[in-house]
Amino acid sequence: MPPIVEKSQAAAPLGAETIRRVERVATEKAIPLFAHLDLTYRCDLRCVHCYLDEYQSQGLDTAQVLRILDQLADAGTLFVTFSGGEVFVRKDLFEILRHARRRNFFITLKTHGGRITPAIADQMAQLKVNLTMFSVYSLDPAVHDAITTRKGSLARTMRGIALLRERGLKARIAAPIMGDNFVGYRELFEHFSAQGIEVELGTYIMKTRQGFGSQSHTDLTDEQVREIYGFIQHHPVAPGVYKSLARGYKCMAGVKSLYIDPMGGVHPCPMWARPLGDLRSRDFDAIWNNDGIRSWRRLYERDDLASCPAANLTESGDIFVTSERSTKFLRVVDEFMPVRREPEPASPSSADPRPVESSPSGAKADAPCGKGCGCAG
C-alpha cells in the first residue's frame, strides 16, 4: 500500500491542512492511521475509577510487539499511542520505543508519570518521544492520592512532568473530573495552562471492560457537567468541545483508528470489550479486513444508531440502546452545540488521535468514546 505521506514525515510536525487530507484519505480507504496499543495490564496504582478488570497480565512478549508494529507500519499506520496499565512497568519499553522510532511513527505515551526518573527522561529525549500524556486529578495531594489510592502519587507525577519539560519534551494533562475532584478543576487547568501545557478535562467515566459493576459513584451531576462545558466553551484559550460530542457525529474507530489490547486482541476502540481478531494467531491485515471489522463499520451507516455502540453495549447490554448515563451527557451537550467552536486537529489519543503540534494550548472535554474517562493510563 503506498503511504499517504512519506513515513519519514510522521514523526515531524504536520500542518492542519495536511492532517485533514491524510485523515480524509484514511477514512475513504479504511487505512488504520491511528493505533492505540496497551502494552500491559500491570499498574502500580489502583485508581478508584479505573475500567480495567485485572492488573497483573504482562501481555505480549517483545518480539510479538515488534512484529505488530511492523505490520501496522506496512498497513499505513502513522500514529501510535502506547499505554496500559502503566507502560513504564515494562522492562522492554525502550526497546519497543526504539523500534517504533525506526518505523517513523508519531509516538505518544500515556502514563501516570510516577516512574519517570532523570535517566528515563534522558532516554525519552534521545528518542524524541512526540507527546507524553499524564493523568492528574487534582493539585491537592489529598484529593489526587485518594483517587489513585497511593500516597505520594501526585508528587511523583509532578516530578515526571517537570523532568520531561526540562528536556524540552511535550507534555499534556489528562484530567478525568469526578464528584471526588470536581472542586479544583479550574485551578488545575489554570496551573498547567499558564505553563503552556494543554489540559483535557474528562467528564465521562467508563465502566469496567466486561460491563461488570459501575463507577456511578464517580459520576458528575448534570449541573457539574454543564459548568465544565461552559468553562471550556468560554475560556479564552480553550478550543471548545470536541465535535465528537455532537449527535450524528460518525466515530472513526475501526475505520481509521483501532485499539490493541495487551494480549494481542484487536478492537475498534478501548471501550469495545470483544476482540475482533487475535494478533497472536493472525496477521494484522487479515484481521483489519475481516467480516467482524466490516460489520462494525456498517454500524455507522445505520440511522438508528444514536450514540456510541461500545458505550451502549457496556452499559445497557444493547448496542442500539443509549444508556441512561450517556443520555445525561448528550442532553447537556445538546445545550452547547449551537455555540460550539470547531477545534483544530489535536494530538494522538485513543479515539481521535491527531498531531499535537497543530493544536493550541487549552482545555478540552471528552465524549463517551475511546477511553472516555479521559485518563492518560
ABEGO torsion letter per residue (X at the ends): XBBABBAAAAABBBBAAAAAAAAAAAAAAGBBABBBBBABABBABBBAABABABAABAEBBAAAAAAAAAAAAAAGBABBBBBOEBAAABAAAAAAAAAAAAAGBBBBBBBAGAABBAAAAAAAAAAGBABBBBBBABABAAAAAAAAGBBGAAAAAAAAAAAAAAAGBBBBBBBBBBAAAABGAAAAAAAAAAAGBBBBBBABBBBBAAGBEBAAAABBBAAAAAAAAAAAAABAABAEBBAAABBGBBBABGAABBBBBAAGBBBABAABABBAEBAAABBAAAAAABAAAAAAAAAAABAABABBAAAAAAAAGBAABBBAAAAAAAAAAAAAAAABBBBBBBBBBAABBBBAAABBBEBBBBBBBEBAAGBAX
